[in-house]
Amino acid sequence: MPIISTFFGIIVRMYFDDHDPPHFHVEYQGNEAQIAIADGAIINGRLPRRAHALVRQWCLDHRAELEQNWAKAQALKPLERIPGADND
């Protein structure tokens, strides 16, 4: 599963040919969650409140890029890196 971004110790990944709804996976300090691309909400798993707030805002700021990567992942094409919240 490719890493598409990292910031503030948060690792963002996306699986190829993953199930709907469109989402990405986040790991942070032993916590894991699936995050909806549409609104940054946690679909499954858990993140600390502050980490989730950072991920949610990053998701909203990069929604178009995440949607493009989701389409590429569904087509089994290489994914693009997305700048992290610490580089925006």
C-alpha positions as CSV (number, residue, x, y, z in Angstrom):
1,M,0.0,0.0,0.0
2,P,1.7,3.2,-1.2
3,I,2.4,6.1,1.2
4,I,0.9,9.2,-0.4
5,S,1.8,11.7,2.3
6,T,3.4,12.1,5.7
7,F,3.2,15.1,8.1
8,F,3.6,15.6,11.8
9,G,4.2,11.9,12.3
10,I,1.0,11.0,10.4
11,I,1.3,8.4,7.6
12,V,-1.3,8.5,4.9
13,R,-1.7,5.5,2.6
14,M,-4.1,4.3,-0.1
15,Y,-4.8,0.8,-1.2
16,F,-5.1,-0.3,-4.8
17,D,-8.6,-1.5,-5.8
18,D,-10.0,-0.8,-2.3
19,H,-13.7,-0.9,-1.4
20,D,-16.1,2.1,-1.5
21,P,-16.7,4.6,-0.1
22,P,-13.6,6.5,-1.4
23,H,-11.2,6.7,1.5
24,F,-7.6,6.6,2.7
25,H,-5.8,5.0,5.6
26,V,-4.0,6.9,8.4
27,E,-1.5,5.7,11.0
28,Y,-0.4,7.8,13.9
29,Q,1.3,6.6,17.1
30,G,-0.2,3.1,17.0
31,N,-3.6,4.3,16.0
32,E,-5.2,3.5,12.6
33,A,-8.2,4.9,10.9
34,Q,-9.9,4.9,7.5
35,I,-10.9,8.5,6.5
36,A,-13.6,9.4,4.0
37,I,-12.3,11.6,1.2
38,A,-15.7,13.3,0.9
39,D,-15.6,15.0,4.3
40,G,-12.6,13.8,6.3
41,A,-14.7,11.8,8.7
42,I,-13.4,8.6,10.3
43,I,-15.1,5.6,8.7
44,N,-13.4,3.0,10.8
45,G,-10.8,3.0,13.5
46,R,-9.6,5.7,15.8
47,L,-7.3,8.7,15.9
48,P,-6.5,11.2,18.7
49,R,-8.8,14.2,18.4
50,R,-5.9,16.6,17.5
51,A,-4.5,14.2,14.9
52,H,-8.0,13.8,13.4
53,A,-8.5,17.5,13.2
54,L,-5.2,17.9,11.3
55,V,-6.0,15.0,8.9
56,R,-9.6,16.3,8.3
57,Q,-8.3,19.8,7.3
58,W,-5.6,18.3,5.2
59,C,-8.2,16.1,3.5
60,L,-10.5,19.0,2.7
61,D,-7.5,21.0,1.4
62,H,-6.4,18.2,-0.9
63,R,-9.7,16.6,-1.7
64,A,-9.3,16.9,-5.5
65,E,-5.8,15.3,-5.4
66,L,-7.2,12.5,-3.1
67,E,-10.1,11.9,-5.5
68,Q,-7.6,11.7,-8.4
69,N,-5.5,9.2,-6.5
70,W,-8.6,7.1,-5.6
71,A,-9.4,6.9,-9.4
72,K,-5.9,5.9,-10.1
73,A,-5.9,3.3,-7.4
74,Q,-9.1,1.8,-8.7
75,A,-7.5,1.5,-12.1
76,L,-4.3,0.0,-10.6
77,K,-2.2,3.0,-11.8
78,P,0.7,4.6,-9.8
79,L,-0.4,7.1,-7.2
80,E,0.9,10.7,-6.8
81,R,2.5,12.0,-3.6
82,I,0.5,14.8,-2.0
83,P,2.2,17.5,0.1
84,G,1.7,17.1,3.8
85,A,0.0,19.7,6.1
86,D,3.5,20.7,7.3
87,N,4.4,21.7,3.7
88,D,1.2,23.6,2.8
